[in-house]
């Protein structure tokens, strides 16, 4: 038998959590959780589930939630493409009404190779830039500046710096009201 006993002593001192949530705590898993994908987007059950999930993460001191780019739907016309952000607008409105501070989209870009490969670069996902323009219009119209965020590409390294910076500049030009989570190893940005 490879058993042992260890005496543990735990001391918990008196403390209180601030009523004001001063940190941003972003929930980065598939929000609003499993089974949501089985609900029809925009249905009453969809919105009720979103409200319940927002209340759940707020009770656990999280302030921001994740949003999928698919909330901004592509509409193909004869000679062009437009983007319908009405589902996103309702999603954000529902979240904000439930006390969520901000909504964060996934990245507008991607790495060209495995991110640990020094030959990898950061490039834009052009469809996401179309979506981003539609989101910017909603953010400006609704006065949500600083409440909607995105990222450029996941966990970039120093060898992504130059190309990451170019995509970042495009994001700032296309959507100045949308916040950007800048997570990059850099000397220049």
N, C-alpha and C positions, 0 to 999 in steps of 0.2 A: 504494500500500500504506500503510495507516494503522497500522503496527506500531510498537511501541516496546519497549524492554527496560528492566527495572528490577531492580537488584540488591537482593536481600532478605537480611537477616541475622537469624537467629532464635537467641536464647539461651534455653535451658531450664535453669533452676536446679533443684537437688535439692529435691524436695518429697515429702511422703507424705500420703495421704488418711487421715483418722482412721478407725479401725476402727469406732468408734461413730457411728451415723447420728443426728446431733443435729438435723437439719432435717427437716421434713415435706416430702416431694416427692410431690405428688399427680399421678398419671397421669390426664389428663382427656380422652383420646380414647376412642373406642368400645372399651372393654375387654371381653374380652381380645383384641380385634383382629379383623380380617377373617377370614372363614370360620367364626367362632364362631356367627354367626347361622344357619348351616346345620346346626348340631348340635341335637339334641333336648334342651331343658333338663331336667336331672336324669339324663341318660343317662351311662353310664360314660365315653363319649368326651367328653362335656361337661366332666365333672369332671377328667379327665386333661388336657384342653386348658387348663382354668383353672389347674391346678397348674403346667404348663409355662410359661404366661404369667406367673404370679406369680414363678416362679424367674427368668425373664428380666428382669423389671423390677427385682427385688432385685439381680441382678448389676450392674445399671446405676444402683444407688444410689437407686432410688425406694422410697418407704416406704408409700404409700397407693395404693389403686386405686379406680376408678370403679364404681358399681353403677347399674343401671337400675331405675326404680320398678316395672317389669314383673316383677321378682323377687318382688314381693308381689302375689299373684293375688287378683282380685276373685271372690267367691263369692256369687252372687245367690240369696237364699232367697225364699220367698213374699212376705213383707212387709218384708224388710230385706236389707242387704248386709253381709257379713263379709269379712275379709281374711286370706288364708292366707300367712303369712310363712315357711313351712317351706323353700321354695326359697332365699330370702334367707339363712336361718339356715345352711343347708348351704354356700352360697356364701361367707359370711363365715367360717365355721369352716374351710373349705378354704383360704381366703386366709390366715387367721391361722396355721394349721398350716404354711403355706409360708413364714412369716416376714414377711408383710405386717403393718404396724402398725395400719392403719385402712382402712375402706371408706367411700367418700363417695357418697351419692346425689346426683342432680341436684336442681334447685330444687323447693321445695314451692309456689312461686308463679310468677307471670309478670307481664309488663308489659301494660297494657291497650292500648297503642299502640307504635309503633316507639320504642325506648328513648331515642332522641335527641330525640323530640318532647316539648317542655315540658308538654304536656297529658297525657302518659302518667302512669299511676299503677301501683302494685304491688297485685296482688290474689292471693288464695289460689287454688290449684287444689284444690278440695274433696276430690276422690278421693285426692290425695296426702296430705291430712290423715288420711284413713281408713287409708291405708298406714302413715303415720308412727306412728299409735297402735299398730298391730301390730308395727312395728319396735321401738318403745319397750318393749313387753312382752318381746320377745326379748332386747333389750339388758339389761334389768333382770334377767331370769331367768338369763342367761348371764354376768353380771358384766362386760359389755363397755362400760361407761360410758367415754366419751372415745375409743372405737375406731370408732364409727359417726358419720358427719357428714352434714350436708345444707347447702344454701344456701337463701336466700329467693327471690331472683330475680337473673338475670345482669346484672352491671355496672350497677347503678342510679346515678342522678345525684341532685343536691340536690333536684330537684323530685319525686323519689320518696320523700323522707325520711319524711314523715308516714305515708303508706300502707305503706311498707316497714316502719316501726316497728311498726305494728299487726299485720302478718303475723308479724314476728319475735316479738312478744309471744305470739301464738297458738302458734308453734312451741315456745317455751320452756315454755309451760303444758302443751301436749300431750305433749311429749317432753323432759323435763328431763335425761335421760341421753344424749340425742343432741346431739353438738356442732354448732354452727352457724358456718359460715364467713360472717362479717359483712363484706361488701365493699360499702360505701355511702359516698357523699360526704355528710357529715352534721355538723351542729352539736349535735345532740341525742342521738344514740344512742351 
